[in-house]
């Protein structure tokens, strides 16, 4: 048995967990701007908690995607082509959201901000839902033929599992972002976010628990069940910490819950990366979907050199911007008289 | 409509669009680095203003490049799954390296730069910009490496009909990639140069128009100031004239290097993709002459009606080989060679080739496009270079002439290098057809490592899905282009003060009573 494809299965799992942990709160903050924030100062406070970091966080998605392409091209080709429609929606969501974050503050009218708020909120929702659906489907199966091509129409992916996965990631992002906001802000946003975590996390996290259990009952083993138990412990501790307003612990607890839950899913499906619902003979696995040992070797060297450095400088970014943000710490919106008048 | 055609239009539109945004990012980055370095070294406030103003425009454009770049990476798997399977062992690696080694650096450090004003020590803050810009240049390198492998596959062996990577170093140092990368980067510099030139011209013109700057008895500029307009002080003049000069020089140097690297690239292309270059020249007959103008049905793809009207003997040989005597093989002689080597028809395999299975392979690219795109690229490039030289001369008095028309031309000139870079990409990508992975006919090439574009599209994907994405992405791109240009215009009109709230702001005593820890910048 080749070791490298297995190493890369773990690497891909790490990239996805990294993505969900980091962009998880970016996406959640985007949604909270639309549903939780009551006034303009709160919205601005929320947006600026992710201001310096969101773009770097999004690279985790690109790297996870490119990592799958490089290490498991057959998985990449089958998954992305089968999920054409939801991924187009994810792309539209990501485009709108990225541009909206940058452009929202660039004009000082309510209408301008309302439009971009909608783009941030909906863009974040669609992205989280689509990514969740895609991940749920790659762990439970898609109708693929022997060549790995889709059997059925453009909407064959739209199943209850896809919806469950979508809601799972949306729900997690909302909770994760609320703990993040409680940790990163001061004033009314902090208060409100802390209350939201305590009240809503038991409900918002139900779909992700459902997805974890679904995969466990499908192909779970001893290792994956251990992860499940650990995840449950983490989430209970996280909730208790949130109730006692221990914001740092709550944040770490919910992050650990996601990491352990995702680990339970990845370890349960291993070695299958994308099952076929038509026949298990057509399943894409760690061994039949992977690149050559040489390519994987090259990528292993690159990843081993790069990932620790990436983690270091991203961590440093969070350290630089570690101060809590409040309405008082934001500069006024910059209104200027143009030097050139019409 | 055939899914293949829609998928190709989509890839073409999204790529050309993406590459209207990227060269400005790649070119403006080093310019802002230069300004901030000068500021940190000299402490001269003029350079701070230049950093802030051009940095603002850089950021407005940067985000659009990021947003449209994600589409590119997803698109291979979504619309071109057969391609992804065929090339996956080679092609995914540079994309993943781009993420791990370049894009993380670029995005993370740019975030630090944007929000780090006044929070990080000056030199460290400058270093974050260096890191971000180096990241963006590295990022371009890996993408060009991936693209160049499609133009000229190296470093692989054929295993079960698929190319398998055996030498990553050969892929990373592919001479096609090195030539294309340098050509792209210096082209991006000239894009930035013309951008600086046009916008600075506009402000200098405006200062004259508003009566702030005048021409004195010694024919030199007399710099004034307009206290009523925030930021329109004497130093403001220095910002624009310095930006204009630097822009012009960057553009001229950029274009000089574009010509040199383009020549190197063309010489490689004559060996590696002879049909592409023959089609670029509408060179039907084997010979030595470069066509300045060919008439007849250049668009026909069999060369029967093409007549060279003006030809320069020997120039084609010079372009291809550096001398004036080597004959360059024309389309009519290349065609049978291609047919003998790669077959006259697309293999009759409907599973793989869909509607294209069994049809005749059209080895000659659409000559009307390659011929004209190639010429327009050179024309637009040369035009902008010439304009930059003229601009330096016209501004010798320390400001610009009062003519409104010249000002308009300077602004219009911004588009010229953009057009050159877009036509260049259209030429090289369309010229590669009918291959998505062009065969490598040079001695190191491996037989069988090539792929017809018709075989690359996702087999199960329907026209409806592709139309949905083409239309929705197209509309979104259109809307966002309008928004981006509107914002750029707003900041340009605003002048330096649009990027520096503190400029000319009246001191507010209440701020001094109670110092608060306010961010220098926030969304």
HADDOCK unambig.tbl for C-alpha pairs under 7 A between the chains (distance, minus, plus):
assign (segid A and resid 48 and name CA) (segid B and resid 522 and name CA) 6.32 0.50 0.50
assign (segid A and resid 48 and name CA) (segid B and resid 523 and name CA) 6.14 0.50 0.50
assign (segid A and resid 51 and name CA) (segid B and resid 523 and name CA) 6.87 0.50 0.50
assign (segid A and resid 52 and name CA) (segid B and resid 111 and name CA) 4.39 0.50 0.50
assign (segid A and resid 52 and name CA) (segid B and resid 112 and name CA) 6.09 0.50 0.50
assign (segid A and resid 52 and name CA) (segid B and resid 115 and name CA) 6.05 0.50 0.50
assign (segid A and resid 53 and name CA) (segid B and resid 108 and name CA) 6.60 0.50 0.50
assign (segid A and resid 53 and name CA) (segid B and resid 111 and name CA) 6.05 0.50 0.50
assign (segid A and resid 55 and name CA) (segid B and resid 107 and name CA) 5.58 0.50 0.50
assign (segid A and resid 55 and name CA) (segid B and resid 108 and name CA) 6.79 0.50 0.50
assign (segid A and resid 56 and name CA) (segid B and resid 104 and name CA) 5.93 0.50 0.50
assign (segid A and resid 56 and name CA) (segid B and resid 107 and name CA) 4.73 0.50 0.50
assign (segid A and resid 56 and name CA) (segid B and resid 108 and name CA) 4.43 0.50 0.50
assign (segid A and resid 59 and name CA) (segid B and resid 99 and name CA) 6.76 0.50 0.50
assign (segid A and resid 59 and name CA) (segid B and resid 103 and name CA) 6.76 0.50 0.50
assign (segid A and resid 59 and name CA) (segid B and resid 104 and name CA) 5.96 0.50 0.50
assign (segid A and resid 62 and name CA) (segid B and resid 70 and name CA) 6.98 0.50 0.50
assign (segid A and resid 62 and name CA) (segid B and resid 99 and name CA) 6.55 0.50 0.50
assign (segid A and resid 63 and name CA) (segid B and resid 96 and name CA) 5.89 0.50 0.50
assign (segid A and resid 63 and name CA) (segid B and resid 99 and name CA) 5.01 0.50 0.50
assign (segid A and resid 63 and name CA) (segid B and resid 100 and name CA) 6.57 0.50 0.50
assign (segid A and resid 66 and name CA) (segid B and resid 92 and name CA) 6.19 0.50 0.50
assign (segid A and resid 66 and name CA) (segid B and resid 95 and name CA) 5.72 0.50 0.50
assign (segid A and resid 66 and name CA) (segid B and resid 96 and name CA) 4.63 0.50 0.50
assign (segid A and resid 67 and name CA) (segid B and resid 96 and name CA) 5.29 0.50 0.50
assign (segid A and resid 69 and name CA) (segid B and resid 88 and name CA) 6.35 0.50 0.50
assign (segid A and resid 69 and name CA) (segid B and resid 92 and name CA) 4.94 0.50 0.50
assign (segid A and resid 70 and name CA) (segid B and resid 88 and name CA) 6.15 0.50 0.50
assign (segid A and resid 70 and name CA) (segid B and resid 89 and name CA) 6.39 0.50 0.50
assign (segid A and resid 70 and name CA) (segid B and resid 92 and name CA) 3.74 0.50 0.50
assign (segid A and resid 70 and name CA) (segid B and resid 93 and name CA) 4.84 0.50 0.50
assign (segid A and resid 70 and name CA) (segid B and resid 96 and name CA) 6.45 0.50 0.50
assign (segid A and resid 73 and name CA) (segid B and resid 84 and name CA) 6.40 0.50 0.50
assign (segid A and resid 73 and name CA) (segid B and resid 85 and name CA) 5.68 0.50 0.50
assign (segid A and resid 73 and name CA) (segid B and resid 88 and name CA) 4.86 0.50 0.50
assign (segid A and resid 73 and name CA) (segid B and resid 89 and name CA) 6.96 0.50 0.50
assign (segid A and resid 74 and name CA) (segid B and resid 85 and name CA) 5.61 0.50 0.50
assign (segid A and resid 76 and name CA) (segid B and resid 77 and name CA) 6.05 0.50 0.50
assign (segid A and resid 77 and name CA) (segid B and resid 77 and name CA) 4.60 0.50 0.50
assign (segid A and resid 77 and name CA) (segid B and resid 81 and name CA) 4.53 0.50 0.50
assign (segid A and resid 77 and name CA) (segid B and resid 84 and name CA) 5.82 0.50 0.50
assign (segid A and resid 77 and name CA) (segid B and resid 85 and name CA) 6.25 0.50 0.50
assign (segid A and resid 78 and name CA) (segid B and resid 81 and name CA) 6.83 0.50 0.50
assign (segid A and resid 80 and name CA) (segid B and resid 77 and name CA) 4.99 0.50 0.50
assign (segid A and resid 80 and name CA) (segid B and resid 78 and name CA) 4.66 0.50 0.50
assign (segid A and resid 81 and name CA) (segid B and resid 77 and name CA) 5.64 0.50 0.50
assign (segid A and resid 81 and name CA) (segid B and resid 78 and name CA) 3.88 0.50 0.50
assign (segid A and resid 81 and name CA) (segid B and resid 79 and name CA) 6.15 0.50 0.50
assign (segid A and resid 81 and name CA) (segid B and resid 81 and name CA) 6.13 0.50 0.50
assign (segid A and resid 81 and name CA) (segid B and resid 458 and name CA) 6.49 0.50 0.50
assign (segid A and resid 81 and name CA) (segid B and resid 461 and name CA) 6.97 0.50 0.50
assign (segid A and resid 84 and name CA) (segid B and resid 78 and name CA) 5.54 0.50 0.50
assign (segid A and resid 85 and name CA) (segid B and resid 465 and name CA) 6.61 0.50 0.50
assign (segid A and resid 88 and name CA) (segid B and resid 469 and name CA) 6.26 0.50 0.50
assign (segid A and resid 91 and name CA) (segid B and resid 71 and name CA) 6.32 0.50 0.50
assign (segid A and resid 94 and name CA) (segid B and resid 67 and name CA) 6.91 0.50 0.50
assign (segid A and resid 95 and name CA) (segid B and resid 67 and name CA) 4.75 0.50 0.50
assign (segid A and resid 95 and name CA) (segid B and resid 68 and name CA) 6.73 0.50 0.50
assign (segid A and resid 98 and name CA) (segid B and resid 63 and name CA) 6.88 0.50 0.50
assign (segid A and resid 98 and name CA) (segid B and resid 67 and name CA) 6.16 0.50 0.50
assign (segid A and resid 99 and name CA) (segid B and resid 63 and name CA) 6.18 0.50 0.50
assign (segid A and resid 99 and name CA) (segid B and resid 64 and name CA) 6.52 0.50 0.50
assign (segid A and resid 105 and name CA) (segid B and resid 523 and name CA) 5.27 0.50 0.50
assign (segid A and resid 149 and name CA) (segid B and resid 459 and name CA) 6.81 0.50 0.50
assign (segid A and resid 149 and name CA) (segid B and resid 460 and name CA) 6.11 0.50 0.50
assign (segid A and resid 150 and name CA) (segid B and resid 460 and name CA) 5.61 0.50 0.50
assign (segid A and resid 154 and name CA) (segid B and resid 465 and name CA) 6.78 0.50 0.50
assign (segid A and resid 291 and name CA) (segid B and resid 89 and name CA) 5.17 0.50 0.50
assign (segid A and resid 292 and name CA) (segid B and resid 89 and name CA) 6.55 0.50 0.50
assign (segid A and resid 292 and name CA) (segid B and resid 164 and name CA) 6.97 0.50 0.50
assign (segid A and resid 294 and name CA) (segid B and resid 165 and name CA) 6.89 0.50 0.50
assign (segid A and resid 294 and name CA) (segid B and resid 166 and name CA) 6.68 0.50 0.50
assign (segid A and resid 295 and name CA) (segid B and resid 89 and name CA) 6.47 0.50 0.50
assign (segid A and resid 295 and name CA) (segid B and resid 165 and name CA) 6.23 0.50 0.50
assign (segid A and resid 299 and name CA) (segid B and resid 93 and name CA) 6.77 0.50 0.50
assign (segid A and resid 303 and name CA) (segid B and resid 100 and name CA) 6.91 0.50 0.50
assign (segid A and resid 306 and name CA) (segid B and resid 100 and name CA) 6.06 0.50 0.50
assign (segid A and resid 306 and name CA) (segid B and resid 101 and name CA) 6.32 0.50 0.50
assign (segid A and resid 310 and name CA) (segid B and resid 104 and name CA) 6.99 0.50 0.50
assign (segid A and resid 314 and name CA) (segid B and resid 108 and name CA) 6.65 0.50 0.50
assign (segid A and resid 317 and name CA) (segid B and resid 112 and name CA) 6.68 0.50 0.50
assign (segid A and resid 329 and name CA) (segid B and resid 517 and name CA) 5.78 0.50 0.50
assign (segid A and resid 329 and name CA) (segid B and resid 518 and name CA) 4.28 0.50 0.50
assign (segid A and resid 329 and name CA) (segid B and resid 519 and name CA) 6.03 0.50 0.50
assign (segid A and resid 330 and name CA) (segid B and resid 518 and name CA) 5.56 0.50 0.50
assign (segid A and resid 330 and name CA) (segid B and resid 519 and name CA) 5.67 0.50 0.50
assign (segid A and resid 330 and name CA) (segid B and resid 522 and name CA) 6.36 0.50 0.50
assign (segid A and resid 331 and name CA) (segid B and resid 518 and name CA) 5.92 0.50 0.50
assign (segid A and resid 331 and name CA) (segid B and resid 519 and name CA) 6.10 0.50 0.50
assign (segid A and resid 331 and name CA) (segid B and resid 520 and name CA) 6.84 0.50 0.50
assign (segid A and resid 331 and name CA) (segid B and resid 521 and name CA) 6.77 0.50 0.50
assign (segid A and resid 331 and name CA) (segid B and resid 522 and name CA) 6.71 0.50 0.50
assign (segid A and resid 334 and name CA) (segid B and resid 501 and name CA) 6.17 0.50 0.50
assign (segid A and resid 336 and name CA) (segid B and resid 498 and name CA) 6.13 0.50 0.50
assign (segid A and resid 337 and name CA) (segid B and resid 494 and name CA) 6.75 0.50 0.50
assign (segid A and resid 338 and name CA) (segid B and resid 493 and name CA) 5.69 0.50 0.50
assign (segid A and resid 338 and name CA) (segid B and resid 494 and name CA) 3.75 0.50 0.50
assign (segid A and resid 338 and name CA) (segid B and resid 495 and name CA) 6.65 0.50 0.50
assign (segid A and resid 339 and name CA) (segid B and resid 229 and name CA) 6.13 0.50 0.50
assign (segid A and resid 339 and name CA) (segid B and resid 230 and name CA) 6.95 0.50 0.50
assign (segid A and resid 339 and name CA) (segid B and resid 232 and name CA) 6.94 0.50 0.50
assign (segid A and resid 339 and name CA) (segid B and resid 493 and name CA) 6.20 0.50 0.50
assign (segid A and resid 339 and name CA) (segid B and resid 494 and name CA) 5.02 0.50 0.50
assign (segid A and resid 339 and name CA) (segid B and resid 495 and name CA) 5.58 0.50 0.50
assign (segid A and resid 340 and name CA) (segid B and resid 493 and name CA) 5.13 0.50 0.50
assign (segid A and resid 340 and name CA) (segid B and resid 494 and name CA) 6.33 0.50 0.50
